[in-house]
Amino acid sequence: MTDWITTPVEPAFVRGAIDLEHTARGILPHRLPAWVREQFPDPGLAMAEAQTSGVRVVFRTRATTVELETVPTRMAYEGAPPRPAGVYDLLVDGELAGRASVTGGNVHTVDMAAGTAVTTAGPPGVARFTGLPDVMKDVEIWLPHTETTELIALRTDAPVEAAPADGRRVWVHHGSSISHGSNAERPRSTWPALAAARGGVELINLGFGGNALLDPFVARVMRDTPADLISVKIGINLVNTDLMRLRAFTPAVHGFLDTIREGHPNTPLLVVSPVLCPLQENTPGPLAPEFDGQRLRFRATGDPADVAAGRLTLTVIREELSRITARRAAGDPHLHHLDGRALYGEVDFAELPLPDDLHPDPAGHRRIGERFGELAFGPGGPFEATRGGM
């Protein structure tokens, strides 16, 4: 029998979240603050921002056994096979030391054809880790990147305490579903998590599946969030939603960057254009989802002839982002640009094709994370440690 010590999950234990909502049972991490959720209660954004990509529970302890009690909310799609339970990655002093999943929890089922969704409530569950070294150590539990995770309590066989700040630089990144972690196997294998490990930085991941749309409130959140390094990956969601035309896109990019600069005038700021996606390189959106009986795929429905009238493609966006950042960099030496095809391009697509025509597979995430780590955090990169942050 284990003599358990039960500790409520306090805000001091949670990193990578922008806001913590107190519930009847515990706390619910959010990646956007309450004022955004009240101002724009969009169901798609609400689902994405509540999923805990990059969020982790961090503490110090001598415990050899750790249990984290949670209530997950998992996504399901009508007519598609059930998705596997999310993974909890446990690190000891920065090294992977265990993985677990939680049974029970809620299920949020989306009927994409009907445009409806229903949530079925379920009980709490426990992620359990054993065999940890009997020494004082820093423990991180990375929460599932594609689930909402209500945190209830820690149970351990030794006391826990909040881990002190370790002085690492804070990297705030905003992007689309690829940055969110779509198709990654586990929370530590999303490409931003891999790149953060390569750069030795503290990650705040504002990657929102389907919702990297130059929303002004996201720029304000980034403006107001303490950061040493900032990156924004812009493009794919604007094309696949067919949200705006070139005339609106250019000032929207300027406005987004202007807002960030209000709070971070000298912070290294990297603008990243889309990775290769043949589906939308030269064909506008919107995208249409298609089930082939086993998996979800996507199809671009726009007409390439409409590009002349201002409709967006990935090619158009890359060209415009390059022009915008070159012009702004003349007066902003801390602004940088990275062509997304340097992270995943034609050669990579031939080797590691996109399984649903839109998102990389786990090997693709590793490739993008390694490349970003090299190009952004490596020698001469905008996030190189010797260049620092303000």
Secondary structure, DSSP 4 states (H G I P E B T S, - for coil): ----EEEE--GGGEES-SEEEE-SSSEEEESS-HHHHHH---HHHHHHHHB-TT-EEEEEE--S-EEEEEEEEEEEETTSPPPPPP-EEEEETTEEEEEE-----EEEEEETTTTEEEEE----EEEEE----SS-EEEEEEPPTTSEEEEEEEEESS-EEPPPP--PPEEEEEESHHHHTTT-SSGGGSHHHHHHHHHT-EEEEEE-TT--S--HHHHHHHHHS--SEEEEE-SHHHHHTT--BHHHHHHHHHHHHHHHHHH-TTS-EEEEPPPP-GGGSS----EEEEE-SSSEEEEE-S-GGGGGGTB--HHHHHHHHHHHHHHHHTT-TTEEEE-GGGTS-HHHHHHS--TTSSS--HHHHHHHHHHHIIIIISTTSTT-TTT---
